[in-house]
Amino acid sequence: MDTNDEVLRTRVKTMIVECARLKIQPSELKDDAPLFDKEKGLGLDSIDVLELVVNIEKTFAVQIPDRETGEKVLQTVNTIVEHLKASGAKT
């Protein structure tokens, strides 16, 4: 993983922790942890999703235009980072 990937990954983790008001440090978030699974992951809810999408679109100048795209992109830190890279996100 190169330095740009690591910086992007850290920014995404920080955004998730802040948007969902999690009581953990961004560094504690695993790259492949499910964001919405309460048992295996973070258990984010629909309000967290809305806030996360708005912040991703505003911060990185990319679009998550519909529910189908959101379901693909907002699975884990890894899937968000891959979407940002594929979309030519402003980093």
Protein Blocks (a to p, Z undefined) as FASTA:
>chain_A
ZZklmmmmmmmmmmmmmmnopabdfklpcfklcfklmklmnopafklmmmmmmmmmmmno
pacfbfklmmmmmmbmmlmmmmmmmnopaZZ
